[in-house]
Each structure stands twice: as structure tokens, then as C-alpha cells.
Amino acid sequence: MEIFKHEMSLKEAKDFILACGSDVPTILLGQPGVGKTSMFDEICKETGYRGVYMNVPELDIGDIGIPMPNHETKTTALYPNEYWGFHIDEPAVIFMDEFTKGADAVQKILHPIINEGRIGSVKIHKKSIVVLTGNNSTDGVGDMLKAHSINRVTIIPIRNPYSEEWIEWATDNGVNPLVITAAKQFPEWFASYKDSEVENKENHEIFNPKRGDEPFVSPRSLAKSGKIVDKRHLYTENALRVGLAGTIGKTAAEKMASYFVVADSLPLWDEILANPTTAKLPESPAAQCMLAYSAIQRVDRESITKWFTYMKRASSELQSVFCLSGLASNKEDLLMSSKAFVDWMREKQYLF
């Protein structure tokens, strides 16, 4: 029997919203930086609906709409801000980010969209999907959700992604392979402060409301650190280390920095393709892992045969990481249509 975990993964939440979102407004609650906001683009992409992104804490009532007088009837009506396009008769993904941090008056003016599908007297398209986000009340970052708001939505607690889940996303989204390799080596970066096991180990690298304003590791900050590592050739190593520490914290930054030498020892992609039978092979497990993730991001129909010629000379660990992770990435169709991969898969049937 499957265990009821009281939390959803991001994928589970997306599937739930795609299935029920037009009928059931939802609010995603989770720790800072776990990927809630990225759900907006995912849902828009899956549905093809127009996206309406609202950063609620930054909004004032006038940003939503203003009351306009009708001198003939001596009444007023709310005129919604044209920017949001609520008056457009087409389905939309209405994403109210950080709703729980919004001003009380702003939350109130948005309530009719959530519960009744209207803003003032203007009805939004009945197929529109309404999603709110916020942090856990225990996170200590100022989130409040009142009873009348709670009763209007379905609350979806979001768990932290597992390292494998984030690595799959990071590989598909071009995050630096050095960062992906570090994430694979340190799965504790994806733990939650709410886990008693983590509290006992005193994991000081992840978010914890008791530690105030220190930088911490999260899926979001790891992705940002990838941008920093991408351009490390443009500044000093000291600047690199300080920048990483200011993004993911000092301890995690030092762990990641230990992979710089490994990354610099890897053969260049152009060297591998030019000389697949003689190009240098990485020796350390970390180097093999890094090269595998880099290859997943780079390989295409023109280079895949040469890559497999090179890869078959490498360790079984590198081969396994590349092929198994590649099948879980957006390169699956490329691999399955490649004779080189199909031949490899026949030889390595024990892995499948």
C-alpha cells in the first residue's frame, strides 16, 4: 500500500493542477527556493494558456483595478487593470506568487478571482487556472493565510525535491555540470529542516528559520550558482568563492570549489569529437560524472556516434551515468533513435 506522505512533489502538484485547476484553485506551500514559482512556466507550457503572473507582495489595490463612476446610474464599477487581461475572453493561467505575503487589502480584492472567477463584475474565462504560492508558516518569512482564504483554495504542501529530481531538471535546463556533480555528491543539500534526522545532524547548509539571514542551499540557489560557475574564467578564484558563498553559503561553496580542479582536468568537447579513440579519459569518479552530465547537454545527432566511440573506452560508471541519466532527460528521443545507443543498451541489458 502506498504511504500517504502529506506532501506532493512538484510533478505531482503539476499533474493535479492540470487535471483540476480549472475547477479547484490551489495554493502551493513550501520552503523558499524549492521550485514553486517555476510551476508557472510549466503549466503555461502544458496548457498553451496565456500566462498572468502576479507578484502579490509588490501590488497595491490600484494595480489590480480602480472604481469608476457611472454618472447616469450614479453607481461605480471596478475597472480591472488592462495589463492583466482579465477582460480577455480566453483561458489563462493566473499565478498569484507569494500570495501569503500580500497586503490584506490586496488579498481581499483578489479573493473573487479565486473563489468566483471574477474581478469586480468582469468574469474571467471559466477554463482559467488559478494558482497561488506561499511559504510554510513555520519558515518564519512572514506568511499568513487567513481562514476565509484557506476555505477558498486547496492547500498543496510541496516537499523539497530529491537530489535525483533536481539533477534531472538541471540537466535539461543547462545548469553547469560541475554544479550538477556536486549536487549528486551531496544529496543532503536537498533535505528539509523539518526532518528530525537532519536536525540531529545539524545540517547548516540548508534553509533553517532559526539561522536568520545566512545564505543557504536550495534548488533555486544551486541554479544561480551554476550561472556564477559558467563565467568563472572572467574573474579571480577569490571572487568566485566569495560569490558562491554569498549564494549557497560558505560550507557548500567550499565543497563546490573542490571540483574546480577536476573540471579543469577534463578533455574539451571538441577534442573528444576530433579524436574519440585517443582523447584523454577522466580517472576520478567525480570527473567521470561531470563529463557524463556535460555530454548529455552537448550531444546531438551529429556528434552522438563519435561520443559513443569515446565513451565505450571509459569506465562503466561514466557510461551508466550518461545513458541512464540521458534516458531521464530531454535527450531520450535522440538516444533511442541512435544505433550507437541501441547497440550499447543490448550489451548492457543488466542495467535495464
N, C-alpha and C positions, 0 to 999 in steps of 0.2 A: 504494500500500500504506500502511495506517495505521501511524504510528510508535508503537512501544511506549515509553511515557513513564515507566514505573516508579513512577508515582503516579496516584491517582484524584482526580477532582473529588468534591465532596460528593454530587452527584447520582448519579454512577457508583457510589459506595460505598453509597448508599441502595438503589439498584436491585439491587446484588449481595447485600446483606443481606436484602432482601425475598425474593429468589429462593432463597438458600442458607442463610439464617440459622438455620433450624430444624435443619439438618444440620451446619453448619460454624460454630462460634464464631469471632468475628472480633475483632481489636483495631485501632482506628483510631489511627494515629500521625501527628501533625502539629504545627506550630508553635503556640504559645499564641494563643488568640483567633481561630482560623480558622473555628470553627463546628462542631467535633466534638460538643460536648455538645448542641447544638441537634438533632442527629440523633435523640435520644431521643424528643422530641415528634413528630418526623416519622414515625418508624417506628410509634409507638403509633397515630398518626392513620391511617396507611395500612393497618395490620393490624386495628385495632379491639381489639388485645390490651390486657390490664391492664398498666400500667407499674410496674416495680420499679426505682427509681433508687437507686443506692448510691454515695455519695461515699467511695471506699475509704480515702483517707488519714485520714479522720476516724473510722474504725471500729476497734474493738478486737475481740478474739475473742468476748468476751461479747455484743457487739452482734449477732453472727451466730447464736449459739446456745450452749447450755450442756449439759454432760454430766449426765444424771440417772440415779441408781442404780435398778436393779430388784432389790429385796431377795429376791424369790423365786428369780430365776435367778443372783443375785449377779454381775450384769453392769451395764454402763452403756450408755446410748444418747444420742446428741446430740439435744436438743430444739431445733429451729430457732426463732428469734425470730418470734413471731406477726406482728410488724409487716411482715415482708417477704412473707408469704403464700405461702411456698414449698410449704406443705402443701395449698394450694387446688388442686383438680384442674381447672385451666383454663389455657390458654396465656397466657404473659406475655412481655413484653419486659424482660429482666433486663439492666440497663445499669450496668456497673461503671466509673464515671467515675474517671479518674486512677489506674487500677489500678497503673500502674508506680511510683507514689509510695507505695503502701500498705506497711504493715509486713510483714516476711517471713512472720510467723505468720498474719496475716490473709490474705495471698495464698495460703498453703498450705491454709487451711480452705475457701477459695473454689474451689480447683482442681477438686474433684469436680463442682461445678456446671458448670464449663467443659467438662470432658472426658467426664464420665459422666452428666450430667444428674441429679445427686442432691446433697443436703446431708445428711450423715450417712447414715442409712438411708432418708430421705424422698426419693422420686423426684419431680422436677418434671415438669410436663406435657411430653410428647415434642415438641409443636409450639412450645414456648417458644423464643424467640430470645435468644441470649446475645451481648452486645456489650461490649467493653472499650475504654477510651481511654487515651491517654498522649501525652506529648510526645516528640519526637525525642531520642535520647541526645546528639546534638550541640547541643541547645538549652541545655544546661547548667543545667537546673532540677530536677535530682535524680531523673531517671527511670532505673529499672533493670528489665530484664526478663531473668530467668534462663532457661537452656536448657530446663529442664523446663516452664517456662511457654510459651516460644516454640513448643515442639513440640505444645502443646495447642490452638493458635489459628492462624488465618490472618491474617497481618500485612497490613494495608492502609495503605500510606503515603498521606496526604492532602496534596495540593498546596494552596497558597494560592488562594482564589478569584480569578478575574479581576475587574476593576472592573465589567464588564457583569453578571457573575453576582451580585455583591453588590448592585448597583443594583436588579436585578430583585427580589431578596429584600427589600431595604429599602423599595422602593415598595409591595410587597404587605403589609409589616408596619408601615406608617405612620411610618417614620423621617422626621424633618424634611426637607422639600425642599431647604433650604439645605445640609444635610449631604450629601444625595444629589448635588446640583450640584457641591459641592466634590470629592466622590469621582470624579465624571465628569471634572473638570478636572485631577485629579492621580492618574492611574492608577498612578503609581509607588508610591503608598501600599500597593498590593497585591502588591508584589514580595517576593521572599524573599532573606534574607541569604545563602542558598546559591547564588544566581545570580551567576556571575562578573562579568556585566555590571554588576549592581548594586554589587558590591564595588568595581569600578573607579570608579564614580561616587560612591562614599562616601555612599550614601543613609542619612542619620542619623535619618530619621523612622520607619523600620520596626524591628521586633524584630531585635536582634543580640545574641547572648550575650556578645560582647566588651564591650558597653557597660553591663553591670551592671543597676542598678535604675532606669534612666530610663524615664519613661512613653513609650509608642510607639503608632503607629497600627496597628490590626488591625481586622478586621471587627467584633469584639466591642466594642473601644473606640470605634469610629466610631458604632455603635448607641447606646452610652452617651452620647456627645457630643450625639446627637440629643435625648436627654431633657433635657440641660442647655440646649440652644438653645430647646427648646419653651417654657421658662419664663424666658427672658432678660428679659422685661418685669418680673419680680418683684425683680430686683436690679441693681446697678450694672454698667456695662460692664467695669469693672476686675475685679469678682467673676466676671463671665462669662469674661473672657480667662484669668484665673488658673485657674478651674475647668476650662476646656478644656485649658490647658497641663498640668494635673495628670492629664488623661485621655488625651490623644493626643500630648503633648509640645509644647514651646514653638514650634518652627518650624511644625508643622502647625496649631497653634492660631492663629498669626498669619495663615496662609494662609486659614483658615476665617473668621477675623474680618473679612477684607477683603470678605466677602459680606454683612455686616450692613447696610451702606448700600443695597446692591442689593435685599435682601429688604424693607427698609422703603419702597422706592420702588414696590413692586408694588401694583396695584389690589387692593382687597379682593374676596373671592369674592362677597360679597353685592352689591357694586357692579357686578360683571360680569354677574350674573344679572338685576339690576334694569335695567341699561342696556347690553345686549350690543352695540348698534350705535354707542354713543358712549363707552363706558368706555375709560380710558386704555390704550394699548398699550405694552408694555415695549420699550425700544430696544436695550439691550446683550444680547449672546448669553447671558451668564450669567443675566440677568433672565428672558429667554425660556425658558431651560432650567429655571429654578427654578419659574416659573409652570406650565410643562407638567407637571412632576412633582407639583406641588401639585394641579393639576386632575385628574390620574389618580386621586389618592387621594380627592378630594372628589366627583367627578361621579357622578350616579346617573340613574335613568330619568326623574326629574322635571326634572333640570337639563341633560341632555345636549344637547337641541336648542338651548337658549339658549347653552350653551357653544360649540357649533359655529358659531352665528351670530357670536359674538365672535371665535372662533379664526380663521375664514376671513379676517378683517381683518388678522390678524397675519402675521408673516413665515413663509416656507416652513419655516424652521428650527424654529420653535415648533410648527408643525403636524406636522412629521415626528417630532420628539421625542415629542409627545403620542401620536400614532397608532401609531407603531412600538413605543414602549415600552408603550403601553396594551395592545397585542396580546400582549405578552410577560408581562403582569401578570394578576392575578385579575379584571380588568375586561374580559377578552376577550369573554366571552359578552354582556356589556352592549353593547360596541361593535358586535359582529357582528349584534345584533338591532336596532340603531338605524338608521333610514333616513338620518339625517344623516351617519352614518359611512359607510354603504354608498355614498351619493352622492359623498362626498369620495374614497373609495377608487377609484371609477370615474374620477374626474377625475385622480387621481394614480397611474395604473396603472404608471408608470415606476418607482415606489418598491417595487413588489412583484414 
